[in-house]
Amino acid sequence: MAPARDRRTGFSRRRQYSVFLGYVLAVAGAVVGAVLLVVSTFDPPAFAALRMTVASVTAPVSGLLDGAVRGVAAVPETIGTYFRVHDENARLRAEAKRSAALITRARIVAYDNRRLRRLLTLRDREAAVVVAARLVSSTASSGRRFALLDAGRFQGVRGGMAVRGPDGLIGRIVETGPLAARVLLVTDPESLVPVRRVRDGIPAIAAGRGDGTVDIRSVNTTNVRFARGDTFVTSGTGGLYAPGVPVAQVAARGMDTVRAIPFASPDSLDFALVVRPFMPIPTSAATPVPAPR
């Protein structure tokens, strides 16, 4: 005879034990919860210590589970990053090829320039350094701006020579003595320095203001716009200052005339270089004019 499918709980001892164990666990859980609630209400420090003990036991397991979840979640991101890096590498390779072509053309242009300069017998001239001397003092409060150099005629210093520092142009020699020389700073109202803008070569004049700054004035053109940060260097016009020496940087945008801050500050310099004029005026004997017959 086949056993009946619908058996009651009391027919099997295994089911009885399982039901009994379930009741015991439920009652134990309720008791433990009630005890924890009472402890947390009447003795918070003891409950905090118990809570931290349990947390210390479960923290490693939580860390392992969190690491596993993060690892699984990072798989799609890793795949996406691989494809993005692949596309970026392809783009960078294409850009490198284009840059190589530009570099090649630039080298060709540079070679042609050197060849044409040789054909035109052009020569770059550099101003020769006369002496490196110490800046003894400089005027910082008066309207006129001068500096004193501890080198004079005995060291080869002559009037009209340019004075420059490591940051840019300082001024020019106006008076010389046996062992000292007076320097007219670029910030003096009597100082005028031919300059050009670095980014496009527009010519201008750097005129001293007498307050530690200079005015940048456009020449030969009108409605010239100056932007903040425009850098001006000597242009070499006039033959006194060698071209390419930093002079000043525009402080605020404007038109035709703007205020600029000089790169070289005599107050913060110890030494300066005295250099010969870039293109000295040749001194030749005057040719006598024959008297008319």
C-alpha positions as CSV (number, residue, x, y, z in Angstrom):
1,M,0.0,0.0,0.0
2,A,1.4,3.4,-1.0
3,P,2.1,5.9,1.7
4,A,-0.2,8.9,1.9
5,R,1.1,12.2,0.3
6,D,-0.5,14.5,2.9
7,R,1.1,13.8,6.2
8,R,0.7,16.0,9.2
9,T,3.5,17.6,11.0
10,G,3.4,15.2,13.9
11,F,3.8,12.2,11.8
12,S,7.5,12.8,11.1
13,R,10.0,13.4,13.8
14,R,12.3,15.4,11.4
15,R,9.5,17.8,10.7
16,Q,8.8,18.1,14.4
17,Y,12.4,18.9,15.2
18,S,12.5,21.5,12.3
19,V,9.4,23.2,13.5
20,F,10.6,23.2,17.1
21,L,14.0,24.6,16.1
22,G,12.3,27.3,14.1
23,Y,10.2,28.3,17.1
24,V,13.3,28.3,19.4
25,L,15.3,30.5,17.0
26,A,12.4,33.0,16.6
27,V,12.0,33.2,20.4
28,A,15.7,33.6,20.9
29,G,15.9,36.3,18.3
30,A,13.0,38.2,19.9
31,V,14.7,37.9,23.3
32,V,18.0,39.0,22.0
33,G,16.4,42.0,20.2
34,A,14.5,42.9,23.4
35,V,17.7,42.7,25.4
36,L,19.6,44.9,22.9
37,L,16.8,47.4,22.9
38,V,16.8,47.6,26.7
39,V,20.6,47.9,26.8
40,S,20.7,50.6,24.2
41,T,18.0,52.5,26.1
42,F,19.4,52.3,29.7
43,D,23.2,51.8,29.0
44,P,24.3,53.4,25.7
45,P,28.0,53.0,26.4
46,A,27.7,49.2,26.9
47,F,25.5,49.0,23.7
48,A,28.1,51.1,21.8
49,A,30.9,48.7,22.9
50,L,28.8,45.7,21.8
51,R,28.0,47.3,18.6
52,M,31.6,48.1,17.8
53,T,32.6,44.5,18.7
54,V,30.0,43.1,16.2
55,A,31.2,45.7,13.6
56,S,34.8,44.6,14.1
57,V,33.8,41.0,13.3
58,T,31.6,41.8,10.3
59,A,33.9,44.6,8.8
60,P,36.3,42.1,7.0
61,V,33.4,40.3,5.5
62,S,31.8,43.5,4.4
63,G,35.1,44.6,2.9
64,L,35.4,41.4,0.9
65,L,31.8,41.7,-0.3
66,D,32.3,45.4,-1.3
67,G,35.5,44.6,-3.2
68,A,33.7,41.8,-5.1
69,V,30.9,44.1,-6.0
70,R,33.2,46.8,-7.1
71,G,35.2,44.4,-9.2
72,V,32.1,43.2,-10.9
73,A,30.8,46.8,-11.5
74,A,34.2,47.8,-12.9
75,V,34.1,45.3,-15.7
76,P,31.8,47.4,-18.0
77,E,33.9,50.5,-17.2
78,T,37.1,48.7,-18.1
79,I,35.7,47.5,-21.4
80,G,34.5,51.0,-22.2
81,T,37.9,52.5,-21.2
82,Y,39.7,50.0,-23.5
83,F,37.7,51.2,-26.5
84,R,38.1,54.9,-25.6
85,V,41.8,54.4,-25.3
86,H,42.0,52.6,-28.6
87,D,40.2,55.5,-30.3
88,E,42.3,58.1,-28.6
89,N,45.5,56.3,-29.6
90,A,44.4,56.3,-33.2
91,R,43.6,60.0,-33.0
92,L,47.0,60.8,-31.5
93,R,48.8,58.8,-34.1
94,A,47.0,60.8,-36.8
95,E,47.9,64.0,-35.1
96,A,51.5,62.9,-34.8
97,K,51.6,62.3,-38.6
98,R,50.2,65.8,-39.3
99,S,52.7,67.3,-36.8
100,A,55.5,65.5,-38.6
101,A,54.5,67.0,-41.9
102,L,54.3,70.5,-40.3
103,I,57.8,70.1,-38.7
104,T,59.2,69.0,-42.1
105,R,57.7,72.1,-43.8
106,A,59.1,74.3,-41.0
107,R,62.6,72.8,-41.4
108,I,62.4,73.5,-45.2
109,V,61.4,77.1,-44.5
110,A,64.2,77.6,-42.0
111,Y,66.7,76.1,-44.5
112,D,65.4,78.5,-47.2
113,N,65.7,81.4,-44.9
114,R,69.3,80.6,-44.1
115,R,70.1,80.1,-47.7
116,L,68.5,83.4,-48.7
117,R,70.3,85.2,-45.8
118,R,73.6,83.9,-47.1
119,L,72.7,85.0,-50.6
120,L,71.9,88.5,-49.3
121,T,75.1,88.5,-47.2
122,L,73.1,89.3,-44.1
123,R,74.7,88.9,-40.7
124,D,73.2,89.0,-37.3
125,R,74.9,91.4,-35.0
126,E,75.1,91.1,-31.2
127,A,75.9,93.9,-28.9
128,A,79.3,93.3,-27.1
129,V,79.3,93.4,-23.4
130,V,81.6,96.0,-21.9
131,V,81.4,95.3,-18.2
132,A,79.2,93.7,-15.6
133,A,78.8,96.3,-12.8
134,R,76.8,96.7,-9.6
135,L,73.8,98.9,-9.4
136,V,74.6,101.0,-6.3
137,S,71.3,102.9,-6.0
138,S,68.2,104.0,-7.9
139,T,65.6,106.7,-7.5
140,A,62.2,105.3,-6.7
141,S,60.2,108.3,-5.3
142,S,61.1,111.3,-7.5
143,G,59.7,112.2,-10.9
144,R,63.0,111.5,-12.6
145,R,64.3,107.9,-12.6
146,F,68.1,107.3,-12.5
147,A,70.4,104.6,-11.2
148,L,74.0,104.7,-10.2
149,L,76.5,102.2,-11.6
150,D,79.8,101.5,-9.9
151,A,81.8,101.4,-13.2
152,G,83.0,104.4,-15.3
153,R,85.4,105.5,-18.0
154,F,88.2,103.4,-16.5
155,Q,86.2,100.3,-17.2
156,G,85.3,101.4,-20.7
157,V,81.8,102.7,-20.0
158,R,80.7,105.5,-22.3
159,G,77.6,107.6,-22.7
160,G,74.8,106.1,-24.9
161,M,75.6,102.5,-24.0
162,A,72.6,100.3,-23.1
163,V,72.2,98.7,-19.6
164,R,70.3,95.5,-19.2
165,G,69.6,92.9,-16.5
166,P,68.7,89.2,-16.6
167,D,65.0,90.1,-17.0
168,G,65.1,92.8,-19.6
169,L,66.2,96.4,-20.5
170,I,67.1,98.7,-17.6
171,G,68.1,101.9,-19.5
172,R,71.1,103.7,-21.0
173,I,74.2,105.5,-19.8
174,V,73.8,109.3,-19.8
175,E,76.8,110.5,-17.7
176,T,80.1,108.8,-16.9
177,G,82.8,109.5,-14.4
178,P,86.1,107.8,-13.7
179,L,84.6,105.0,-11.5
180,A,80.8,105.6,-11.8
181,A,78.1,106.1,-14.4
182,R,74.6,107.4,-14.3
183,V,71.9,105.4,-15.9
184,L,68.7,106.8,-17.3
185,L,66.0,104.2,-16.6
186,V,63.3,103.3,-19.1
187,T,60.7,104.5,-16.6
188,D,62.1,108.1,-16.8
189,P,59.9,110.6,-18.6
190,E,62.9,111.5,-20.9
191,S,63.3,107.8,-22.0
192,L,62.1,106.7,-25.4
193,V,62.7,103.1,-26.5
194,P,61.7,101.8,-29.9
195,V,59.9,98.4,-29.3
196,R,57.7,96.0,-31.2
197,R,55.0,93.6,-30.1
198,V,56.1,90.0,-30.0
199,R,53.0,88.3,-31.4
200,D,52.7,90.3,-34.6
201,G,55.7,92.7,-34.8
202,I,53.7,96.0,-34.5
203,P,56.1,98.9,-33.9
204,A,55.6,101.1,-30.9
205,I,57.5,103.4,-28.5
206,A,58.0,102.7,-24.8
207,A,58.0,106.1,-23.1
208,G,58.7,106.4,-19.3
209,R,55.9,107.8,-17.1
210,G,58.1,108.6,-14.0
211,D,56.1,106.4,-11.7
212,G,57.8,103.0,-12.3
213,T,55.8,102.2,-15.4
214,V,56.0,103.0,-19.1
215,D,53.5,104.0,-21.8
216,I,53.3,101.9,-25.0
217,R,52.5,104.2,-27.9
218,S,51.7,103.0,-31.3
219,V,53.5,104.6,-34.3
220,N,52.6,104.9,-37.9
221,T,49.2,103.4,-37.3
222,T,46.0,104.4,-35.5
223,N,43.3,102.4,-33.7
224,V,45.7,99.8,-32.6
225,R,44.3,97.6,-29.9
226,F,46.5,96.4,-27.1
227,A,45.5,93.3,-25.0
228,R,46.5,92.7,-21.4
229,G,49.7,90.6,-21.3
230,D,51.1,91.8,-24.7
231,T,54.8,91.6,-24.5
232,F,57.1,94.2,-26.1
233,V,60.8,93.9,-26.9
234,T,63.3,96.2,-28.4
235,S,63.1,96.5,-32.2
236,G,66.7,97.6,-32.9
237,T,65.5,100.8,-34.6
238,G,68.0,103.5,-34.1
239,G,70.9,101.2,-33.5
240,L,71.2,101.8,-29.8
241,Y,69.4,98.8,-28.3
242,A,69.9,95.3,-29.7
243,P,66.6,93.8,-31.0
244,G,64.8,91.2,-28.9
245,V,65.5,92.5,-25.4
246,P,62.4,92.3,-23.2
247,V,61.1,95.7,-22.2
248,A,57.6,95.7,-20.8
249,Q,54.2,93.9,-20.6
250,V,50.9,95.6,-21.0
251,A,48.9,95.8,-17.7
252,A,45.4,96.5,-19.1
253,R,43.9,96.5,-22.5
254,G,43.5,99.8,-24.4
255,M,43.9,101.5,-27.8
256,D,46.8,103.5,-29.2
257,T,48.4,104.2,-25.8
258,V,48.4,101.8,-22.8
259,R,50.3,101.5,-19.5
260,A,52.9,98.6,-19.2
261,I,55.0,97.2,-16.5
262,P,58.8,96.9,-17.2
263,F,60.3,93.5,-16.9
264,A,63.5,94.7,-15.2
265,S,63.3,96.3,-11.8
266,P,66.5,98.1,-10.7
267,D,65.5,98.0,-7.1
268,S,65.7,94.2,-7.0
269,L,68.9,93.9,-9.1
270,D,72.4,93.7,-7.8
271,F,74.3,93.6,-11.1
272,A,73.7,94.8,-14.6
273,L,75.4,94.4,-18.0
274,V,76.7,97.5,-19.9
275,V,76.7,96.7,-23.7
276,R,77.9,98.6,-26.7
277,P,75.4,100.1,-29.1
278,F,73.9,97.6,-31.4
279,M,74.9,99.5,-34.6
280,P,77.4,102.3,-33.6
281,I,77.5,105.3,-35.8
282,P,80.7,105.2,-37.8
283,T,83.1,108.1,-37.1
284,S,84.9,109.0,-40.3
285,A,86.8,112.1,-41.2
286,A,84.7,114.7,-43.1
287,T,85.6,114.9,-46.8
288,P,86.6,118.5,-47.7
289,V,84.4,120.1,-50.3
290,P,86.4,121.5,-53.1
291,A,86.0,125.3,-53.5
292,P,84.2,126.4,-56.6
293,R,86.4,127.8,-59.3
